[in-house]
Amino acid sequence: MFGRKKTEDDPLTALARCIIFLDDIRAYRRKDPEMIDKSFSILKKSKYREHYDMWVKLRPSVEKIVDMPSEAPGVKQMIRNLAWMKVANRIFLIFLVVFIAIQIVPVWRNALGDDPFAGKGFMYTAIAVLLVVFSLNLATVMDYRIRKRIIRFENETTNEYAQHREKMKDGVNKMMRTLGREIERTKSAPSSWSLILYFSDYDHMAVEKQWKPKSIGLFKKSYSHYQIVPKP
């Protein structure tokens, strides 16, 4: 960057990262506000201090969007149930590994005998495998239901959160202008500052590429990704 290596604590690198963070929040891709604050804090003692001050004003809106899923009816309990299901999955997997090891590891076979399960080892193994498969799929279904309920709540409350998302857009516009000016001032290659965003309606940018991401590499999602370069 500008004839020197990009580093995590470089203010301009942090500025680019903050653009991505606010774009993520605007797209309901929730991030930890404390993590975002660390990046903005790098700007606090730099010539980009104005953007840190902007973040201080934006943070309540960010937290409002981040906390939104907990407002969806029933989601809190569903998330708690999923957390316990994930704990159960780990226990089931450990149990399955130990159960199989008892049957095939020589040291354990010597200690417990050649047939510690009285000829029913295969049946017990099959039951354990089915239990693990069922629990893993149940967790996947629970996660899917949570996501669907949150998405439905997002759609139902679009107007309520519109003003907060608009603030994210305004913040990105201001930072994009600053980043574009710095690129022009230093005669840096714009392509070295390309960003992947969820929205393409910002000022001071040009879209280089657009595509729809795929789920598990097969199914296209409903939204697009944009590879953009900042402009002054």
N, C-alpha and C positions, 0 to 999 in steps of 0.2 A: 504494500500500500504506500503510494507516494514515495517509492524508492526505499521503503523499509518494510520489514515483515509485520503482518497484522498480528496483534496480540489481544488477549481477552480484555486487558485493561486499557487499551487504546480508546480514547474518547470517540473517534469517528467510527470505529468498529462497534462500540457500544451503541452509538446512535443508530446504526443500521439494524442492530439486533433489537433495539427498542421499537423500531418501525414494524418489524415482524411480530413482536409481542402484541402491540395494539391492534394490528390487523387480525391476529389470532383471536383476540378477545372480541373484536367486532363480529367475527364469524362464529361466536359461541364456542371457540376452542379454548377452554378454560385453563389458565395458568395460575400458579401460585403468585399472588401479589408481592410476596416477599422476594421471590426470585426476580420479578420484574424490577422491583425497587433497587436491587443490587446493580442492575445494569444502568438504570437511570442515575444512581448515585455516582457512577463514574463521571457523569456529565457535570456533577455539582461543582467541581473545582476546575472545570475547563471553560473554554470560551463558548461552550454550548449550554451554559448554566440556565438560560431561558427555558430550555426544554425540560430540565429537572424541575423548575418551578411550575411548568405546565403539568408535569406528572403529579405533583402534589395536589393540584386541583382536579386532575382526572381520576386519581386513585379511588375516591368514593364511588364513582361510576363503574370502575373496573370491578371493585368488590361487589357491587350490586349485581353485575352480570355473573361473576364467578359463583355467587351464592344462590343464583336463581334456581338451580336444580332442586335445592332443599325446599323450595317453596311449592314444588309440584306435589299434588295430593298423593300421599302414600309412598313417595319415593324414599323418604328417610328410612322407613321400616324395610323397604325392599333392599336398600343398600346394606343395612345391617344384616339382613338375612343372607345376602350374597357374601358378605365378609365371613360369616360363620360357615357358609358352604365351602368357601375357599380353604378355610382352616380344616374342615372335614376332608376335603380332597387331599390335602397334604398327609393327613393321618392315614387315609385309605391307601395312598401310594406307598407310604413307609411300611404299612402292614403287608401290602402285597409283595414288596421287595424282600422283606424279612421272611415271609411265608414261603416264597420260592427258594430263597437261599437255604432255608432249613432242609429243603429236599435235594438240592444239587451241590452245595458246598461240602467237600469231604470232611472238614473238621466238624461241622455240625452233624453230619450223618454219623460220624464215629461216636459223637457224644450222645445222640438221641436214638441211634439205631438205624437200620436200613429202611424201616417203614414206620416212622413216628405217627402217621395218620391212619394206621390200620387199614391200608389198602384203599383209602378214600382220598388220597392226596390230589388226584386229578379233579375229582368233584369239588373239593374245597378250593382248588386253584381256579377252576372255572367260575365258581361263585364269587371269589375275590376279584377276578378280572371284570366280571359283569358289574359288580358293585362300583368299581373304579370308573368304568365306562359310563355307567348311569350317572354317577355323581358329577363327572366332568361335563357331560352333556346337559345336566340339570343346571349347572352353574352358567353354561353358555346361554341357555334359554332365559335364565333369570337376568343375565346381563342385557340380553336383547330386549326384554320387556322393559327394563329400566330405561334404556336408550329411547325406545319408542314412546314411553310415557313422557320423558323429558322433551323430546322433539315435539310432541303434541302440545305440551305446555308452552314451549317456545312459540309455536304458531298461534296459540290462543292469546299470548301476551305480547305480540309484536309491537303494538302501539305503546304499551307500558314501558318497554325497554328501548324504544326507537330513539329517544333523546340521549340515552347513554351511549348507544352505538354511534350516533351522529358525532358525539364528542370524540370517540375513537378515530373517526374519519378526519375530523378537523385536526387532531393531534398528529396523525400520520401526514397530512398535507403540509403542516409546518415543518416537520422533520425531514420530509422528502425534499422540500425546497432547500433547506440547509445542506443536506447531503449532495444535492445536485450542484449547488454553488461551489461546494468544496471540491467536487470532482472537476468542475470547469476551471477553478482557480489553480489547481495543482496540475492540470493537464493530465490527469490520471485516466487510464482506459475505463470507460463506463462499464464495459463488460466484466471488469474485475469486481464490480459492485452490484452485480445482478442479484435480485432478491426473488424468492418464491412467495407469492401472496395469494390470498383468497379472493381479493377484490381488485378490479382494474379501473375503478372510477376515481382515482386520486389525481390531483394536479401534479405537475412536475415529474412526469414519468412516461416511459414508452414501453409498450408491451412487445417483448421479443418472441414469446411462445405461449400458447394456451393449450391445455389438455384436461381431460377428465380423469382423475385418479381411479384406479380399479381396486375393488375389494377382492382379497386373496388372489390378485393377479388376473381375475377373469371378468368380473362384473363392474361396469362403469358406474361411478357414483353420480349423484344428481348435481353436484357442484363442480366448478372448474378450479384449476390452479393456473396462476399466471406467473411467468418469469418476466420480470420487468427490470428496467434500468432507470435510475433517477435522472432527472433533468432539472436545470436551474429555472 
